[in-house]
Amino acid sequence: MILVDKALQQRADAGKPVTVGVVGAGFAGRGFVHQVEIATPGMEIKVVANRTISEAAKAFTDIGIDDFETVDSAAALKSAIERGKRAITDDPSLVTAADGIDCIVEATGEIEYGAHTAVAAIDNGKHLVLLNAELDATLGPLLNKRAKSAGVVFTDADGDQPGVLMNLAREAQMLGFTPVVMGNIKSLLDNRRTPETQAAFAANVFQRPKMITSFADGTKIAAEMACTANASGFGVAARGMLGPSCSRVEEAPGLFDAEKLYHEGTGIVDYIIGAEPSFGVFVLAYADDWFHQRYMKIYKMGDGPIYNFYRPYHLSPLETPLTVARAVLFDDGAVTPKGAPVCDVVSIAKFDLTAGQTLDGVGGFTTYGVLENSGPTRAERLLPIGLADGCVLKHDIAQDAPITFDDVELPAGRLSDELWNEQLAAFPF
């Protein structure tokens, strides 16, 4: 992103920084604020919103910034912005409606709460960057459709796996290769993990037990790859993905029928498990002309025709300022749905569940999420895990069985359910 750093420096030199409002001051939100404040010229955080106001304050105080104001009205926030003061609030609607803000970063990891922020940001003509793969995996195609109509960018962030994957795929295409597999690298997957089993680990890495549980039980990788699928147009080879095991990422070309995918004119998203480097991603891409094969062999990239492009790290949320700059300065999204949904993350019973039990959604005790193509999701009326929280079971569900809309009573009055139905209508299959 060499072009981005120059463009931001030009904004800094001109005294016209890109201005940002942040909703969510957890691990991701605070990390983004820190990166902007410490290392990103030409960009300014104007306001941070969080339901617990003390956590919003930590976004600044953790890095030694005490010169901010607590605001509880549009007028107070307007005054703070006009006077060049940073602000905090517990009301995200103030952030999404405020003048003087170019871009909203939604970093809560919550679907219903995040949906309200996303809709308000788009309706108020703000570019929207998500540090919230769960929201994008559930409602991203519709939110992007709305954003296009409003003339703003809707995108996931650089630095998270979908962002790194889309950047890698774009790079491979620029070099003359055709991506056919976009893959994540997973070190652990255990569908039975719960917030109780993950509590100690979560405390050690400064994150919520439910979020860490979603990493371990497979829901998070499903959400990340749903975002990648919807942005790339690639589907999934099987419900839950294939997930072959290997010791090194370099083995990936032999684990998927990538050449067949190329000749069929299609592609898949998937993952490998147990491979090093374990915090990276990979793209398998095809080229069979003599020119590419000669040069790739010389540069020790293999004999082809399938080549492995991989990056051994992702640095969310440190890379998120790049996404904000791409959206505001270049009208470019890192991870944006192409159109209709391609894949969804559907709910599976984590244990035997009983009638009357209330589901607790992403990273909880009752369900885990797996990736499925959107056709079967709709045909079988499978319940997206992004809508599972708060649903009450009508009857018993066996462990590892999929949960459908017919199996549950939905909570009343949720915006996310309205948007899901709008998404179904906007993209008929």
N, C-alpha and C positions, 0 to 999 in steps of 0.2 A: 504494500500500500504506500509506495514511495510518493505517488502523486498526492495522496491525502495529506501527508505531513507538510508538503509545500503549501497546499491550499489553506491549511489551518494556520500556518505561520503568516501567510498573507493577511488572513483575517485578524490575527493578533496585531500585526504591524499597522493595519488600518484602524484598529480600535473598534472593530465590529465582530466580536466573537460570536460563534454559534452558541445559542442559549438553550438550556435543557432544564426540564422539570422531571423529577424522579418520583415514582410511586413504588414504595416498598423499600425498606431499609434493613433487610436481612443481609445474609452473606453476599449475595450477588449485587444488591442495590448499593450497599456501603462500599463494596469493592470498586464498583463503577465510579462512585463519587470520589473515592480516594485517587483513582487513576487520573481522573480529569483534573482534580485539584493539584496533584503532585507532578504530573508528567505530560499534560496536554495543553500546549499553548493554543490560543484561538478558540477555546471552548470554555464556557462558564456554567456552573450549576446555579440556577436561580432559586430553586425550592425543592425540598424533599418532603414527601408526605408519607406518613406511616400511621397505622391505627393506634399504635402505642407511641406517643409523642417523644418519650425518652429515647426510643430507638432511632427516631429521626435525628435527634440531636447528636447521637453517637456518630452519625455519618460525617459530622464535622469535628466534634470534639476528639474523636479517636486520632485525628491527625493534627491536633493542636489548634483548630480553628474555633474560636469562641464568639466571633463577631457575626452573629446571626440573630434573626428576630423570629419569635413565635407568632403566627398569624392565624386568625379565625374568621376572616371575612375577605371578600374579593377586594374591598377597598384597601385593607391593610396589606394584602399581598401586592396590589398594584403600587402602593406607596413604597414598599420595600424594593421592588424591582426598579422603580424609577430613581430611587436614591442609591442604587448599586449595592444593596444589602442582600445577603443570602437570607433565606427564610425556611422555616419548617412549619408543618401543619399536620393535623390528623384528618383533614378533609381533602381527598384527592380531587373532588370536583372543582376546588379552587385552582388546582394546578392545571387541569385540562382546559379550563375556561380562560386562563390568564393571558392577557396580551403580553408581548415581549418574550415569548417562549417559542422557539422554533420546533422543538422535538420533545416528545414524552418518551421516557424509558420506563416500561412497566416491568417490575422486577419482583412481584409478590409470589409467583409460583402457584397462585390460586386461580381457579377457573371462573367461578361466579363473580368474585370481587374484581378480578382482572378484566372480565368482560365489560363491566360497567365503565372502567377506566378506558378500555380500548374504544368502545363506542363513543364515549364523550370526547376523547382526543380526536378521533376522526371527524366527528360532527363539528368540532371547533377548528378544523383545518390544520391540525398539528401532525407532523410526521410521527410515526409510532414505531419504536424499536422494542421488541420483546426480549427480555431475559426470562422467558416463561414458555418453554416448549410445550408444556401441558395445555396451555390455552390455544396455541397455534395448532397443535395436533387435533384439538377438538373443533375449533371454529375458525381456523385460519383462512380457508378458502372464502368464506363469507366476509370476514373482516377485510380481506384483501380486495374483494369486489367492492365493498363500501369505500375503502380507501381510494381505489382508482376513481370512483365516481366523485370523490371529494378533491381529487388532484393532489393527494399526499402519498407518501411511501409507507407501506406496511412491511415489516421485515423482522426476522429473528436476527440474532447478533453474531458478528464475527467472534471467534474464540470458543464458542460452543461447537460441539461436533457437527451439527448441520451446516454452520457457517464455514467451518474449515473444509468440509466435504464439497460444498458448492464452489468454494474458491479453487480447490484442487481440480474439480471437474472442468471449470471454466479455463483453467490454465492448460489442462490436457487438450481440450478442444482447440485452444489457440495454437497449440503445437502440432495440430493435425491428427490427433487421436480421437477415437470415439469411445466415451465412457460406457461401460455395460454393467459394472457392479460398483455400488457405492457402499463402503463398509465401515463399520465401527469396530473397535477392539475392546473386548470385555474381559476383565480378569476374574470376575465372580458373578454367578447367577444362581440364586436360590429363592424359588417362589414362596417359600415358607417364612421368609424374614418378616419381622414386625417391628414397630417402634420400640417394643420392649427389648428385643434382641439387639437392636442397633443403637440403643440409647448411649452407651459408653463411647462407642466410636463417634457418634454424632457430636458429643461434647468435646472430643479431642480435635475435631475439625471445624468447630465453631458453626455448626449447622443444626437444623431441626431434625429430630428423630424421624419424622415422617418423610422428609426429603431424602435422608440417607437410606431409609427403607426402600423408597422408590428406586434408588440406584441398585440396591442389592436384589430386589425381587423381580427385576426385569422391566418394570413399568417405565422407568426413565429412558432406557435405551429404545423401547418401543415408541415413546413420544418423540425422541430425537429422530428416529428413522422415519416416523410418519411425516415430520416436517420436511425431511430430505426427500421422501417419496413425492409429496405434494409439490415441492419446488422443482424436482427433476422430471417428474412424470413416470418414474420407475415404480413398479409394483413390488409385491412380495411373492417369493416362490412357494411359500407354504405358511399357513397360520402360525404365527410365532417366530417366523424366519427359520433358516436352516441352522445357523450357529455352529459350524464345524470347529473342532478343537485343533490347535497347532501350537508350536513353540515359538515361531517367529512369523512376523508379518510377511516376510519374503515368500513364505509358503502359500500365500493366499491364491495366486493364480492357478494352482493345482487343486484347489478345493471347490471351485465353482465351474460350471460349464459355460464359461464366459464366451468362448468362441461361438458356441451354439446361439447364445443370446444375441451376439452381434449379427449373425446371419438371419436370425428371426426378426431383426430390427427392434429389439426390445431391451430392457435392462431391469435389474432388481436392486433393492436395498437389502442389506443383510449385516451379519457381524461374524467375527471369529472370536473364540474364547480361549484364554490361556496364553495368548501370544505376547511377545515383547516386540516393540515397546508398547506397554499396556495402556498408555494414556493417549494413544494416537488414533488416526483414521487412515483409510486407504481407498483408492479408486483404481479399479482394473479397467484398462482402456485398450482398444484394438487399433492396430495399424499393420497392414501386410505388404505395403509397397517396399521396394528395395531400398529406397532412400532412408526411410525411418528405421528399417531393420539394420542397415549398415551402421548408422550413427548411434543407435541405441546399444548395439553390441559393443562398439568401440568404447562407449561411456559406461559399460558394465551394467546395463539395464536389462540384460537377457536377450534371448534369441527371438522373442515374439511368437506369434503376433499379438499376444496379450502381455501388456506391460503394467507394472505395479507402481503407481504414484502414491506415496504415503508421507504423512507428516507425523513425527513422533510425539507431538504435544498439542494441546489446545489450552488457551489461557483466558478462558472466561472468568471474570468480566474485564480483565485488563485490556482485551482487544475491542471491547464494546465502543469506545470512543471512535474507532474507525468506522463503525456502522453508522453512528450518528452523523459523522461527517459525510459519508457516502450518500446518505439520505438527503441531508439538507443542502449540500454543495453540488452533488452530482445527480440527484434524483435516481439513485441506484440502491437496490436492496441486496443484502447479502443472501437471504433465504426468504423468498417470496413465492407463495403458491402460484402455479402456472394457470390455474383455472379451477375446474371441478376437483373435488377430493379424489385422491388415488388410493390412499390407505387411511385407516382409522385405528385407534387403540381401544380394544374392546375389553370388557370386564370378565374376569374369570374368578371363580370362587377359590379363595386361598385355602380354606378349610371347609368341612361340611357346615353349611349354614342352615338356619331354621326359619320357618315362617314367623313374621313379625320382627325379625332382626333388622336393624338399621345399618346400611352400608356406610363405610367411612372413606371410600374413594382412594385417591392416589396416596400410596405410601402408608396405608392403614393396616388394620388387623383382619379385614374381611375379603379384600379383593386384590388381585394383581392385574396388570394390563399386558396384552399381547397384540402384536401388529397383524392386521388383516386387510385384505383388499376391500375397497369400499363397496363393490358389488355384493359380495356375500354379507357384509355388514348390514346393508339395507335389506337384502332378500330375507335374512334370518332375524331382522329387527334386533340385532345385537346392541347391547347398552354400552355406549362409550364410557370409559372409566372417568373421563372428565365430567360426566353427568351423574356418576354413581353416588357421590357423597350425599348422604341424607335420604337416599331412597330406602323404602321399607319393603322387605320381601313379602310376597303374597303366599309363598309356599317354600318348602325345603329345597335347597340346591346342594347337589353333591360336590365334594371337593374336585377342583379342576374342570368343572362344567362351565360352559359359557352362560352368562346372564343376559336375558333379553328384556326389552321394554315390557313384554307381557308378564314378566316375572315380578315386577316392582310397581309400587305407587311412588310417583315422583313428588318431591316437595312442591308446594304451591307457590306460584308467583315468581319463579326464577327467570331472570333475563336470559341465562344460558340456555334454558329449554326453548324459549321463544326464538333465539338465534339459531339453534339447531334445526328447528322446524323451518325457519327461513332459509337455511342452507340447503335443506332437502328440496325445498321448492325452487330455489335458484339454480340447482344443478341436478335436474332429473336424470335418472339412469334408464 
